[in-house]
Amino acid sequence: MRFVGIDPSLHTGLVILSGQGKIIEAKEISKDGSDPARMNALIQEVTYYVQPDDFVAIEGFGYASQRGFLLGGIGWGMRMELYRRGVPYIDVAPSLVKKFAGAKGNANKEKVVLEVYKRWGFESDSNNVIDAFVLAQIARAAKTETKLIQAQKEVLDKILKLK
C-alpha cells in the first residue's frame, strides 16, 4: 500500500509515500489553457498517479479563498475521480494539516515549512508540495503503526471520527 497526499489547487501538490514512508513522488502539477479543459487536464494528471490500492488524504476546502468556485471544482473533480475509481480517501481540513505538521491550526506557511523540515527533514520550494507531504504522512499514520506526538494523535482521532 502506498500513501498519497493531494493539496488540490491550480498548482496541485502531490506526494506519494511507500508503505515504509519513503518518497516515491513529490511534485507540483499545473496546466495551462482555459477552463473547463484546464481543470479536467489537471484532475486527470493528478489522479493518473494514484493506483487502485493507494490510500489518499486530500486537503479540505479553504472557504476564505477568492477563487472558491474554481478551486472547489478542482477539489470535487479529484474526489469524484477517486470515488469513480474506488480509491479510498479522507478529507483533512487545512487547520488539521498544519496541526499534524507540528504548527498551530492558524500558522502561516513559513511556520509549517519549518515544522515539516524539523520533523521529517523534507523541503520543497512549493507550499502545495509541503502540504501534500503532510497529507501523505497523515494517510500513512491512519493506516500503519507510526510514532506520533499528541497533536498528531488528536488530528487522526478527529479525522477518523468524521469518516
DSSP file (Angstrom, degrees, kcal/mol; ACC not computed):
  #  RESIDUE AA STRUCTURE BP1 BP2  ACC     N-H-->O    O-->H-N    N-H-->O    O-->H-N    TCO  KAPPA ALPHA  PHI   PSI    X-CA   Y-CA   Z-CA
    1    1 A M              0   0    0      0, 0.0     2,-0.3     0, 0.0    53,-0.2   0.000 360.0 360.0 360.0 136.6    0.0    0.0    0.0
    2    2 A R        -     0   0    0     51,-0.2    53,-2.1    16,-0.1     2,-0.5  -0.758 360.0-134.8-108.8 160.7    1.2    3.5   -0.9
    3    3 A F  E     -Ab  17  55A   0     14,-2.7    14,-3.3    -2,-0.3     2,-0.4  -0.972  19.4-164.8-122.8 126.5    0.1    6.7    0.8
    4    4 A V  E     -Ab  16  56A   0     51,-2.5    53,-2.8    -2,-0.5     2,-0.5  -0.909   7.9-163.5-118.3 133.8   -0.8    9.7   -1.3
    5    5 A G  E     -Ab  15  57A   0     10,-3.0    10,-2.1    -2,-0.4     2,-0.4  -0.967   9.8-172.9-113.0 131.2   -1.2   13.4   -0.2
    6    6 A I  E     -Ab  14  58A   0     51,-2.3    53,-2.4    -2,-0.5     8,-0.2  -0.986  14.6-172.2-127.9 123.8   -3.0   15.8   -2.5
    7    7 A D  E     -A   13   0A   0      6,-2.5     6,-1.8    -2,-0.4     2,-0.2  -0.867  27.4-146.5-108.9  93.0   -3.3   19.5   -2.0
    8    8 A P        +     0   0    0      0, 0.0     2,-0.3     0, 0.0    67,-0.1  -0.408  43.3 116.7 -71.7 131.0   -5.8   20.5   -4.7
    9    9 A S  S >  S-     0   0    0     -2,-0.2     3,-0.5    20,-0.2    20,-0.1  -0.934  83.6 -76.7-167.8 180.0   -5.2   23.9   -6.3
   10   10 A L  T 3  S+     0   0    0      1,-0.3    21,-0.5    -2,-0.3     2,-0.4   0.794 139.0  37.5 -62.3 -26.3   -4.4   25.5   -9.6
   11   11 A H  T 3  S-     0   0    0     19,-0.1    -1,-0.3    -4,-0.1     2,-0.2  -0.820  97.5-158.5-121.7  85.8   -0.9   24.3   -8.7
   12   12 A T  E <   - C   0  29A   0     17,-2.2    17,-3.0    -3,-0.5     2,-0.4  -0.472   7.0-140.5 -75.9 130.7   -1.7   20.9   -7.0
   13   13 A G  E     -AC   7  28A   0     -6,-1.8    -6,-2.5    -2,-0.2     2,-0.4  -0.749  21.4-175.1 -87.2 136.6    0.8   19.4   -4.7
   14   14 A L  E     +AC   6  27A   0     13,-2.6    13,-2.7    -2,-0.4     2,-0.4  -0.993   8.1 172.8-136.0 126.0    1.2   15.6   -4.9
   15   15 A V  E     -AC   5  26A   0    -10,-2.1   -10,-3.0    -2,-0.4     2,-0.5  -1.000   9.7-166.9-133.6 134.0    3.3   13.4   -2.7
   16   16 A I  E     -AC   4  25A   0      9,-2.7     8,-3.3    -2,-0.4     9,-1.5  -0.985   7.2-168.5-121.5 126.0    3.4    9.6   -2.8
   17   17 A L  E     -AC   3  23A   0    -14,-3.3   -14,-2.7    -2,-0.5     6,-0.2  -0.865  19.2-125.1-111.3 146.0    5.0    7.6    0.1
   18   18 A S    >   -     0   0    0      4,-2.8     3,-1.9    -2,-0.3   -16,-0.1  -0.275  41.1 -94.3 -73.5 172.2    5.8    3.9    0.2
   19   19 A G  T 3  S+     0   0    0      1,-0.3    -1,-0.1     2,-0.1   -17,-0.1   0.764 130.0  52.8 -59.4 -25.7    4.5    1.8    3.0
   20   20 A Q  T 3  S-     0   0    0      2,-0.1    -1,-0.3     0, 0.0   -18,-0.1   0.410 124.3-104.3 -91.1   0.5    7.8    2.4    4.8
   21   21 A G  S <  S+     0   0    0     -3,-1.9     2,-0.2     1,-0.3    -2,-0.1   0.559  71.1 145.1  90.6   9.2    7.4    6.2    4.4
   22   22 A K        -     0   0    0      1,-0.1    -4,-2.8     2,-0.0     2,-0.5  -0.581  56.2-108.4 -80.4 143.2   10.0    6.7    1.5
   23   23 A I  E     +C   17   0A   0     -2,-0.2    -6,-0.2    -6,-0.2     3,-0.1  -0.592  40.0 169.5 -75.4 122.4    9.2    9.4   -1.0
   24   24 A I  E    S+     0   0A   0     -8,-3.3     2,-0.3    -2,-0.5    -7,-0.2   0.788  72.4   3.9 -94.9 -41.6    8.2    7.9   -4.4
   25   25 A E  E     +C   16   0A   0     -9,-1.5    -9,-2.7     2,-0.0    -1,-0.4  -0.995  56.2 172.7-147.8 139.3    6.9   11.1   -5.9
   26   26 A A  E     +C   15   0A   0     -2,-0.3     2,-0.3   -11,-0.2   -11,-0.2  -0.845  30.5 131.1-148.5 109.0    6.8   14.7   -4.8
   27   27 A K  E     -C   14   0A   0    -13,-2.7   -13,-2.6    -2,-0.3     2,-0.5  -0.982  50.4-122.3-155.5 162.9    5.7   17.3   -7.4
   28   28 A E  E     -C   13   0A   0     -2,-0.3     2,-0.5   -15,-0.2   -15,-0.2  -0.948  29.0-159.9-109.7 133.2    3.6   20.2   -8.2
   29   29 A I  E     +C   12   0A   0    -17,-3.0   -17,-2.2    -2,-0.5     2,-0.3  -0.950  18.6 158.9-119.1 129.6    1.2   19.8  -11.1
   30   30 A S        -     0   0    0     -2,-0.5     2,-0.3   -19,-0.2   -19,-0.1  -0.952  20.6-149.8-141.4 162.6   -0.4   22.7  -13.1
   31   31 A K        -     0   0    0    -21,-0.5     2,-0.2    -2,-0.3     7,-0.1  -0.974   7.8-138.9-134.8 147.2   -1.9   23.0  -16.5
   32   32 A D        +     0   0    0     -2,-0.3     2,-0.2     6,-0.0     9,-0.1  -0.492  57.0  63.3 -93.9 170.6   -2.3   25.8  -19.0
   33   33 A G  S    S-     0   0    0     -2,-0.2     2,-0.3     5,-0.0    -2,-0.1  -0.600  82.8 -55.6 112.4-171.5   -5.3   26.6  -21.1
   34   34 A S     >  -     0   0    0     -2,-0.2     4,-2.0     4,-0.0     3,-0.4  -0.754  68.0 -64.1-110.4 157.9   -8.8   27.7  -20.4
   35   35 A D  T  4 S+     0   0    0     -2,-0.3    -2,-0.0     1,-0.3    -1,-0.0  -0.564 108.1  21.8 -85.5 147.8  -11.5   26.1  -18.2
   36   36 A P  T  > S+     0   0    0      0, 0.0     4,-2.7     0, 0.0    -1,-0.3  -0.996 126.0  51.7 -89.0  -4.1  -13.0   23.6  -18.1
   37   37 A A  H  > S+     0   0    0     -3,-0.4     4,-2.5     1,-0.2    -2,-0.2   0.905 111.3  49.5 -59.3 -41.5  -10.4   21.9  -20.3
   38   38 A R  H  X S+     0   0    0     -4,-2.0     4,-2.3     2,-0.2    -1,-0.2   0.935 111.8  48.1 -62.6 -46.5   -7.6   23.1  -17.9
   39   39 A M  H  > S+     0   0    0      1,-0.2     4,-2.6     2,-0.2    -2,-0.2   0.923 112.7  48.5 -60.9 -44.8   -9.4   21.8  -14.8
   40   40 A N  H  X S+     0   0    0     -4,-2.7     4,-2.7     1,-0.2    -1,-0.2   0.916 110.9  49.9 -62.7 -43.8  -10.1   18.4  -16.5
   41   41 A A  H  X S+     0   0    0     -4,-2.5     4,-2.3    -5,-0.2    -1,-0.2   0.898 112.1  48.7 -62.4 -40.1   -6.4   18.0  -17.6
   42   42 A L  H  X S+     0   0    0     -4,-2.3     4,-2.5     2,-0.2     5,-0.2   0.937 112.4  47.4 -64.3 -48.2   -5.2   18.9  -14.1
   43   43 A I  H  X S+     0   0    0     -4,-2.6     4,-2.4     1,-0.2    -2,-0.2   0.921 113.5  48.3 -59.9 -45.6   -7.6   16.4  -12.4
   44   44 A Q  H  X S+     0   0    0     -4,-2.7     4,-1.3    -5,-0.2    -1,-0.2   0.895 112.2  47.8 -65.7 -40.4   -6.7   13.6  -14.9
   45   45 A E  H  X S+     0   0    0     -4,-2.3     4,-0.8    -5,-0.2    -2,-0.2   0.935 113.2  47.2 -68.0 -43.9   -3.0   14.1  -14.5
   46   46 A V  H >< S+     0   0    0     -4,-2.5     3,-1.0     1,-0.2     4,-0.4   0.952 115.6  44.3 -61.3 -48.9   -3.1   14.2  -10.7
   47   47 A T  H >< S+     0   0    0     -4,-2.4     3,-0.9     1,-0.2    -1,-0.2   0.695  98.4  74.1 -73.4 -16.4   -5.3   11.1  -10.4
   48   48 A Y  H 3< S+     0   0    0     -4,-1.3    -1,-0.2     1,-0.2    -2,-0.2   0.857  94.3  54.0 -58.6 -35.3   -3.2    9.3  -13.1
   49   49 A Y  T << S+     0   0    0     -3,-1.0     2,-0.4    -4,-0.8    -1,-0.2   0.670  90.2  93.2 -74.8 -17.2   -0.5    8.9  -10.4
   50   50 A V    <   -     0   0    0     -3,-0.9    37,-0.0    -4,-0.4     6,-0.0  -0.651  64.0-153.8 -86.2 128.9   -2.9    7.2   -8.0
   51   51 A Q    >   -     0   0    0     -2,-0.4     3,-2.0     1,-0.1   -49,-0.1  -0.636  28.7-107.0 -98.8 158.7   -3.1    3.4   -8.0
   52   52 A P  T 3  S+     0   0    0      0, 0.0    -1,-0.1     0, 0.0    -2,-0.0   0.797 117.8  47.8 -56.3 -32.3   -6.1    1.3   -7.0
   53   53 A D  T 3  S+     0   0    0     34,-0.1   -51,-0.2     2,-0.1     2,-0.0   0.364  89.0 112.7 -92.8   6.3   -4.5    0.1   -3.7
   54   54 A D    <   -     0   0    0     -3,-2.0     2,-0.5   -53,-0.2   -51,-0.2  -0.337  59.5-141.2 -73.2 157.8   -3.4    3.6   -2.6
   55   55 A F  E     -b    3   0A   0    -53,-2.1   -51,-2.5    32,-0.1     2,-0.4  -0.996  23.9-157.2-119.7 127.8   -4.8    5.4    0.4
   56   56 A V  E     -bd   4  89A   0     32,-2.0    34,-2.0    -2,-0.5     2,-0.5  -0.825  18.9-165.7-114.0 139.8   -5.3    9.1   -0.2
   57   57 A A  E     -bd   5  90A   0    -53,-2.8   -51,-2.3    -2,-0.4     2,-0.4  -0.997  17.9-171.1-116.8 126.1   -5.5   12.1    2.1
   58   58 A I  E     -bd   6  91A   0     32,-2.6    34,-2.2    -2,-0.5   -51,-0.2  -0.948  26.8-110.7-120.9 136.7   -6.8   15.2    0.3
   59   59 A E  E     - d   0  92A   0    -53,-2.4    34,-0.2    -2,-0.4     3,-0.1  -0.420  35.5-122.3 -69.7 137.1   -6.8   18.7    1.8
   60   60 A G        -     0   0    0     32,-3.6     2,-0.2     1,-0.2    -1,-0.1  -0.048  41.2 -71.2 -68.8 176.4  -10.3   20.0    2.5
   61   61 A F        -     0   0    0      1,-0.1     2,-0.8    32,-0.0    -1,-0.2  -0.482  32.8-139.7 -78.5 137.4  -11.7   23.2    1.1
   62   62 A G    >   -     0   0    0     -2,-0.2     3,-1.3     1,-0.1     9,-0.1  -0.858  15.3-166.0 -92.6 107.8  -10.5   26.7    2.2
   63   63 A Y  T 3  S+     0   0    0     -2,-0.8    -1,-0.1     1,-0.3     5,-0.1   0.612  79.3  64.0 -76.4 -11.1  -13.6   28.7    2.4
   64   64 A A  T 3  S+     0   0    0      3,-0.0    -1,-0.3     4,-0.0     2,-0.0   0.465  75.3 122.7 -88.9  -0.6  -11.9   32.1    2.6
   65   65 A S    X   -     0   0    0     -3,-1.3     3,-0.9     1,-0.1     4,-0.1  -0.336  59.9-145.1 -67.2 139.3  -10.4   31.7   -0.9
   66   66 A Q  T 3  S+     0   0    0      1,-0.3     3,-0.3     2,-0.1    -1,-0.1   0.754 103.9  49.9 -71.2 -25.0  -11.3   34.4   -3.5
   67   67 A R  T 3> S+     0   0    0      1,-0.2     4,-2.7     2,-0.1     5,-0.3  -0.200  73.0 139.0-105.2  40.4  -11.2   31.6   -6.2
   68   68 A G  H <>  +     0   0    0     -3,-0.9     4,-2.5     1,-0.2     5,-0.2   0.847  67.0  49.8 -57.0 -42.0  -13.5   29.3   -4.2
   69   69 A F  H  > S+     0   0    0     -3,-0.3     4,-2.1     2,-0.2    -1,-0.2   0.925 114.2  44.9 -66.8 -43.0  -15.7   28.2   -7.1
   70   70 A L  H  > S+     0   0    0      2,-0.2     4,-2.0     1,-0.2    -2,-0.2   0.947 117.7  43.2 -64.3 -49.3  -12.7   27.3   -9.3
   71   71 A L  H  X S+     0   0    0     -4,-2.7     4,-2.9     1,-0.2    -2,-0.2   0.853 112.2  54.5 -67.7 -33.6  -10.8   25.5   -6.5
   72   72 A G  H  X S+     0   0    0     -4,-2.5     4,-2.9    -5,-0.3     5,-0.3   0.895 107.3  50.9 -64.2 -39.2  -14.0   23.8   -5.4
   73   73 A G  H  X S+     0   0    0     -4,-2.1     4,-2.2     2,-0.2    -2,-0.2   0.911 112.6  45.6 -63.8 -42.3  -14.4   22.5   -8.9
   74   74 A I  H  X S+     0   0    0     -4,-2.0     4,-2.3     2,-0.2    -2,-0.2   0.944 115.1  47.2 -64.9 -48.0  -10.9   21.1   -9.0
   75   75 A G  H  X S+     0   0    0     -4,-2.9     4,-2.0     1,-0.2    -2,-0.2   0.915 115.7  43.7 -61.8 -45.1  -11.2   19.6   -5.5
   76   76 A W  H  X S+     0   0    0     -4,-2.9     4,-2.9     2,-0.2    -1,-0.2   0.871 110.7  56.2 -69.1 -35.3  -14.6   18.0   -6.2
   77   77 A G  H  X S+     0   0    0     -4,-2.2     4,-2.0    -5,-0.3    -2,-0.2   0.915 108.9  46.3 -61.2 -42.3  -13.4   16.8   -9.6
   78   78 A M  H  X S+     0   0    0     -4,-2.3     4,-2.4     2,-0.2    -1,-0.2   0.910 113.2  49.3 -66.2 -41.7  -10.5   15.0   -7.9
   79   79 A R  H  X S+     0   0    0     -4,-2.0     4,-2.8     1,-0.2    -2,-0.2   0.912 110.8  49.9 -63.7 -41.9  -12.7   13.5   -5.3
   80   80 A M  H  X S+     0   0    0     -4,-2.9     4,-2.9     2,-0.2    -1,-0.2   0.889 110.6  49.9 -65.5 -37.4  -15.2   12.3   -7.9
   81   81 A E  H  X S+     0   0    0     -4,-2.0     4,-1.7     2,-0.2    -2,-0.2   0.911 111.9  47.5 -67.7 -41.2  -12.4   10.7   -9.9
   82   82 A L  H  X>S+     0   0    0     -4,-2.4     5,-2.6     2,-0.2     4,-0.5   0.933 114.3  47.7 -62.3 -44.8  -11.1    8.9   -6.9
   83   83 A Y  H ><5S+     0   0    0     -4,-2.8     3,-1.3     1,-0.2    -2,-0.2   0.928 109.4  52.9 -60.3 -46.7  -14.6    7.8   -6.0
   84   84 A R  H 3<5S+     0   0    0     -4,-2.9    -1,-0.2     1,-0.3    -2,-0.2   0.849 112.6  45.3 -58.4 -35.5  -15.3    6.6   -9.6
   85   85 A R  H 3<5S-     0   0    0     -4,-1.7    -1,-0.3    -5,-0.2    -2,-0.2   0.464 114.2-117.0 -89.5  -2.1  -12.1    4.5   -9.4
   86   86 A G  T <<5 +     0   0    0     -3,-1.3    -3,-0.2    -4,-0.5    -2,-0.1   0.750  60.5 152.2  75.5  23.9  -12.9    3.1   -6.0
   87   87 A V      < -     0   0    0     -5,-2.6    -1,-0.2    -6,-0.2    -2,-0.1  -0.790  43.1-128.9 -90.8 120.2   -9.8    4.7   -4.3
   88   88 A P        +     0   0    0      0, 0.0   -32,-2.0     0, 0.0     2,-0.3  -0.401  35.4 170.3 -69.7 142.5  -10.4    5.3   -0.6
   89   89 A Y  E     -d   56   0A   0    -34,-0.2     2,-0.4    -2,-0.1   -32,-0.2  -0.980  24.6-145.2-147.4 159.4   -9.6    8.8    0.6
   90   90 A I  E     -d   57   0A   0    -34,-2.0   -32,-2.6    -2,-0.3     2,-0.4  -0.960  19.1-129.8-123.3 145.8  -10.0   11.0    3.7
   91   91 A D  E     -d   58   0A   0     -2,-0.4     2,-0.5   -34,-0.2   -32,-0.2  -0.779  21.6-165.5 -91.6 137.9  -10.6   14.7    3.8
   92   92 A V  E     -d   59   0A   0    -34,-2.2   -32,-3.6    -2,-0.4     5,-0.1  -0.979  19.1-126.9-128.9 119.6   -8.4   16.8    6.0
   93   93 A A    >>  -     0   0    0     -2,-0.5     4,-1.7   -34,-0.2     3,-0.9  -0.303  25.0-117.1 -60.6 144.9   -9.2   20.3    7.0
   94   94 A P  H 3> S+     0   0    0      0, 0.0     4,-1.8     0, 0.0     5,-0.2   0.859 115.6  55.2 -53.1 -38.0   -6.3   22.8    6.3
   95   95 A S  H 3> S+     0   0    0      1,-0.2     4,-2.0     2,-0.2    12,-0.1   0.844 106.5  51.0 -65.7 -32.3   -6.1   23.6   10.0
   96   96 A L  H <> S+     0   0    0     -3,-0.9     4,-2.4     2,-0.2    -1,-0.2   0.814 104.8  56.5 -75.7 -29.8   -5.5   19.9   10.8
   97   97 A V  H  X S+     0   0    0     -4,-1.7     4,-1.6     2,-0.2    -2,-0.2   0.941 110.3  45.6 -61.2 -47.0   -2.8   19.7    8.2
   98   98 A K  H  X>S+     0   0    0     -4,-1.8     5,-2.3     1,-0.2     4,-0.7   0.917 112.8  49.6 -62.5 -44.7   -0.9   22.4   10.0
   99   99 A K  H ><5S+     0   0    0     -4,-2.0     3,-0.9     1,-0.2    -1,-0.2   0.897 108.3  52.7 -63.9 -41.0   -1.5   20.9   13.4
  100  100 A F  H 3<5S+     0   0    0     -4,-2.4    -1,-0.2     1,-0.3    -2,-0.2   0.842 104.7  57.0 -63.5 -33.0   -0.3   17.5   12.2
  101  101 A A  H 3<5S-     0   0    0     -4,-1.6    -1,-0.3    -5,-0.2    -2,-0.2   0.709 127.2-101.0 -70.1 -19.1    2.9   19.1   11.0
  102  102 A G  T <<5S+     0   0    0     -3,-0.9    -3,-0.2    -4,-0.7     2,-0.2   0.450  88.7 108.2 111.1   3.3    3.5   20.5   14.5
  103  103 A A  S   <S-     0   0    0     -5,-2.3    -1,-0.4    -6,-0.2     2,-0.1  -0.509  77.3 -88.4-101.7 174.2    2.3   24.0   14.0
  104  104 A K    >   -     0   0    0     -2,-0.2     3,-2.1     1,-0.1    -1,-0.1  -0.479  41.6-107.7 -78.2 157.2   -0.9   25.7   15.2
  105  105 A G  T 3  S+     0   0    0      1,-0.3    -7,-0.2    -2,-0.1    -1,-0.1   0.694 120.5  43.7 -60.8 -20.6   -4.0   25.4   13.1
  106  106 A N  T 3  S+     0   0    0     -8,-0.1    -1,-0.3   -11,-0.0   -11,-0.1   0.152  86.0 135.9-109.4  18.5   -3.8   29.1   12.1
  107  107 A A    <   -     0   0    0     -3,-2.1     2,-0.1   -12,-0.1    -9,-0.1  -0.240  56.2-112.3 -65.7 152.3    0.0   29.1   11.5
  108  108 A N     >  -     0   0    0      1,-0.1     4,-1.7   -10,-0.0     3,-0.4  -0.346  32.4-100.5 -79.6 169.1    1.4   30.8    8.4
  109  109 A K  H  > S+     0   0    0      1,-0.2     4,-2.6     2,-0.2     5,-0.2   0.857 120.2  57.7 -58.9 -38.4    3.0   28.8    5.5
  110  110 A E  H  > S+     0   0    0      1,-0.2     4,-2.1     2,-0.2    -1,-0.2   0.882 105.4  49.8 -63.3 -38.6    6.6   29.6    6.7
  111  111 A K  H  > S+     0   0    0     -3,-0.4     4,-2.5     2,-0.2    -1,-0.2   0.896 110.8  49.7 -66.2 -40.3    5.9   28.1   10.1
  112  112 A V  H  X S+     0   0    0     -4,-1.7     4,-2.7     2,-0.2     5,-0.2   0.927 109.5  51.6 -64.3 -44.4    4.5   24.9    8.5
  113  113 A V  H  X S+     0   0    0     -4,-2.6     4,-2.1     1,-0.2    -2,-0.2   0.920 111.6  47.7 -56.9 -45.4    7.6   24.7    6.2
  114  114 A L  H  X S+     0   0    0     -4,-2.1     4,-2.6     2,-0.2    -2,-0.2   0.921 112.3  48.2 -63.3 -45.8    9.9   25.0    9.3
  115  115 A E  H  X S+     0   0    0     -4,-2.5     4,-2.6     1,-0.2     5,-0.3   0.888 110.8  51.1 -64.7 -39.3    8.0   22.3   11.3
  116  116 A V  H  X>S+     0   0    0     -4,-2.7     4,-2.7     2,-0.2     6,-0.9   0.917 112.0  47.1 -64.7 -42.0    7.9   19.9    8.3
  117  117 A Y  H  X5S+     0   0    0     -4,-2.1     4,-1.5    -5,-0.2    -2,-0.2   0.926 114.6  46.5 -64.8 -43.8   11.7   20.3    7.9
  118  118 A K  H  <5S+     0   0    0     -4,-2.6    -2,-0.2    -5,-0.2    -1,-0.2   0.895 120.1  38.8 -65.1 -39.7   12.3   19.9   11.6
  119  119 A R  H  <5S+     0   0    0     -4,-2.6    -2,-0.2   -18,-0.2    -3,-0.2   0.895 138.0   8.4 -80.6 -42.0   10.1   16.8   11.9
  120  120 A W  H  <5S-     0   0    0     -4,-2.7    -3,-0.2    -5,-0.3    -2,-0.2   0.506  88.5-121.4-121.4  -7.8   10.8   14.9    8.7
  121  121 A G     << +     0   0    0     -4,-1.5     2,-0.4    -5,-0.7    -4,-0.2   0.693  65.3 141.7  71.9  17.1   13.7   16.7    7.0
  122  122 A F        +     0   0    0     -6,-0.9     2,-0.3    -9,-0.1    -1,-0.3  -0.748  23.5 172.4 -96.2 138.8   11.5   17.3    4.0
  123  123 A E        +     0   0    0     -2,-0.4     2,-0.3    -3,-0.1    -9,-0.0  -0.989   6.7 169.4-142.8 154.3   11.7   20.5    2.0
  124  124 A S        -     0   0    0     -2,-0.3     6,-0.1     1,-0.0   -97,-0.0  -0.978  40.6-126.3-156.0 153.3   10.3   21.9   -1.2
  125  125 A D  S    S+     0   0    0     -2,-0.3     2,-0.5     1,-0.0     3,-0.1   0.585  94.5  77.1 -76.3 -10.0   10.0   25.2   -3.0
  126  126 A S     >  -     0   0    0      1,-0.1     4,-2.0     2,-0.0     3,-0.1  -0.895  64.1-158.7-109.2 123.3    6.3   24.7   -3.2
  127  127 A N  H  > S+     0   0    0     -2,-0.5     4,-2.4     1,-0.2     5,-0.2   0.814  98.4  59.3 -62.8 -29.7    3.9   25.2   -0.2
  128  128 A N  H  > S+     0   0    0      2,-0.2     4,-2.1     1,-0.2  -115,-0.2   0.881 106.0  46.3 -67.0 -38.0    1.5   22.9   -2.1
  129  129 A V  H  > S+     0   0    0      2,-0.2     4,-2.3     1,-0.2    -2,-0.2   0.876 110.1  54.2 -71.3 -37.7    4.0   20.1   -2.1
  130  130 A I  H  X S+     0   0    0     -4,-2.0     4,-2.0     2,-0.2    -2,-0.2   0.948 111.0  45.3 -58.9 -48.8    4.8   20.7    1.6
  131  131 A D  H  X S+     0   0    0     -4,-2.4     4,-2.5     1,-0.2    -2,-0.2   0.903 111.6  52.5 -62.4 -40.7    1.1   20.4    2.4
  132  132 A A  H  X S+     0   0    0     -4,-2.1     4,-2.4     1,-0.2  -117,-0.2   0.866 106.5  54.3 -63.3 -35.6    0.8   17.3    0.2
  133  133 A F  H  X S+     0   0    0     -4,-2.3     4,-2.0     2,-0.2    -1,-0.2   0.932 109.4  46.6 -62.8 -45.6    3.7   15.8    2.1
  134  134 A V  H  X S+     0   0    0     -4,-2.0     4,-2.2     1,-0.2    -2,-0.2   0.909 111.5  52.5 -62.9 -41.4    2.0   16.3    5.4
  135  135 A L  H  X S+     0   0    0     -4,-2.5     4,-2.5     1,-0.2    -2,-0.2   0.900 107.9  50.6 -61.6 -40.8   -1.2   14.8    3.9
  136  136 A A  H  X S+     0   0    0     -4,-2.4     4,-2.3     1,-0.2    -1,-0.2   0.886 109.5  51.3 -64.2 -37.4    0.7   11.7    2.8
  137  137 A Q  H  X S+     0   0    0     -4,-2.0     4,-2.5     2,-0.2    -2,-0.2   0.878 109.2  50.9 -65.3 -37.3    2.1   11.4    6.3
  138  138 A I  H  X S+     0   0    0     -4,-2.2     4,-2.0     2,-0.2    -2,-0.2   0.930 109.7  49.6 -64.6 -45.2   -1.5   11.6    7.7
  139  139 A A  H  X S+     0   0    0     -4,-2.5     4,-0.8     1,-0.2    -2,-0.2   0.917 112.8  47.8 -59.1 -43.6   -2.7    8.9    5.3
  140  140 A R  H >X S+     0   0    0     -4,-2.3     4,-1.8     1,-0.2     3,-0.8   0.917 111.2  49.7 -64.5 -43.8    0.2    6.7    6.4
  141  141 A A  H 3< S+     0   0    0     -4,-2.5     5,-0.2     1,-0.2    -1,-0.2   0.818 106.1  57.8 -66.1 -29.9   -0.4    7.3   10.1
  142  142 A A  H 3< S+     0   0    0     -4,-2.0    -1,-0.2     1,-0.2    -2,-0.2   0.744 119.1  29.2 -70.4 -22.3   -4.1    6.5    9.6
  143  143 A K  H << S+     0   0    0     -4,-0.8     2,-0.3    -3,-0.8    -2,-0.2   0.528 118.7  44.9-118.0  -9.6   -3.3    3.0    8.2
  144  144 A T  S  < S-     0   0    0     -4,-1.8     2,-0.8    -5,-0.1    -1,-0.0  -0.881  86.7 -94.8-133.3 164.2    0.0    2.0    9.8
  145  145 A E        +     0   0    0     -2,-0.3     2,-0.3    -3,-0.0    -3,-0.1  -0.718  56.7 160.5 -77.9 112.7    1.7    1.9   13.2
  146  146 A T        -     0   0    0     -2,-0.8     2,-0.5    -5,-0.2    -2,-0.0  -0.967  46.5-104.4-133.2 151.7    3.7    5.1   13.4
  147  147 A K        -     0   0    0     -2,-0.3     2,-0.3     1,-0.0    -6,-0.0  -0.636  47.5-176.0 -76.5 124.8    5.2    7.0   16.3
  148  148 A L        -     0   0    0     -2,-0.5     2,-0.1    -7,-0.0    -1,-0.0  -0.921  24.7-129.5-126.2 147.2    3.0   10.1   16.8
  149  149 A I     >  -     0   0    0     -2,-0.3     4,-2.0   -49,-0.2     3,-0.4  -0.459  42.7 -98.1 -82.1 167.8    3.2   13.2   19.0
  150  150 A Q  H  > S+     0   0    0      1,-0.2     4,-2.3     2,-0.2     5,-0.2   0.887 123.0  53.9 -57.3 -43.7    0.0   14.1   21.0
  151  151 A A  H  > S+     0   0    0      1,-0.2     4,-2.0     2,-0.2    -1,-0.2   0.882 108.7  50.1 -60.6 -37.9   -1.1   16.7   18.5
  152  152 A Q  H  > S+     0   0    0     -3,-0.4     4,-2.5     2,-0.2    -1,-0.2   0.893 108.4  52.1 -68.1 -39.6   -0.9   14.2   15.7
  153  153 A K  H  X S+     0   0    0     -4,-2.0     4,-2.5     1,-0.2    -2,-0.2   0.904 109.4  50.7 -61.0 -40.9   -2.9   11.7   17.6
  154  154 A E  H  X S+     0   0    0     -4,-2.3     4,-2.1     2,-0.2    -2,-0.2   0.897 109.6  50.3 -64.2 -40.9   -5.6   14.3   18.2
  155  155 A V  H  X S+     0   0    0     -4,-2.0     4,-2.6     2,-0.2     5,-0.2   0.943 111.9  47.2 -62.3 -47.9   -5.7   15.1   14.4
  156  156 A L  H  X S+     0   0    0     -4,-2.5     4,-3.0     1,-0.2     5,-0.3   0.915 110.4  52.5 -61.2 -43.5   -6.1   11.4   13.5
  157  157 A D  H  X S+     0   0    0     -4,-2.5     4,-1.6     1,-0.2    -1,-0.2   0.924 112.1  46.1 -57.4 -44.4   -8.8   10.9   16.1
  158  158 A K  H  X S+     0   0    0     -4,-2.1     4,-1.2     2,-0.2    -2,-0.2   0.921 115.3  45.4 -66.5 -44.3  -10.7   13.9   14.7
  159  159 A I  H  X S+     0   0    0     -4,-2.6     4,-0.7     1,-0.2     3,-0.4   0.932 114.1  47.6 -65.4 -46.3  -10.3   12.9   11.0
  160  160 A L  H  < S+     0   0    0     -4,-3.0     3,-0.2     1,-0.2    -1,-0.2   0.770 107.6  56.0 -71.8 -24.7  -11.2    9.2   11.6
  161  161 A K  H  < S+     0   0    0     -4,-1.6    -1,-0.2    -5,-0.3    -2,-0.2   0.812 105.5  53.4 -71.5 -29.9  -14.3   10.1   13.7
  162  162 A L  H  <        0   0    0     -4,-1.2    -1,-0.2    -3,-0.4    -2,-0.2   0.655 360.0 360.0 -78.8 -15.1  -15.6   12.2   10.7
  163  163 A K     <        0   0    0     -4,-0.7    -1,-0.2    -3,-0.2    -2,-0.1   0.491 360.0 360.0 -63.5 360.0  -15.3    9.3    8.3
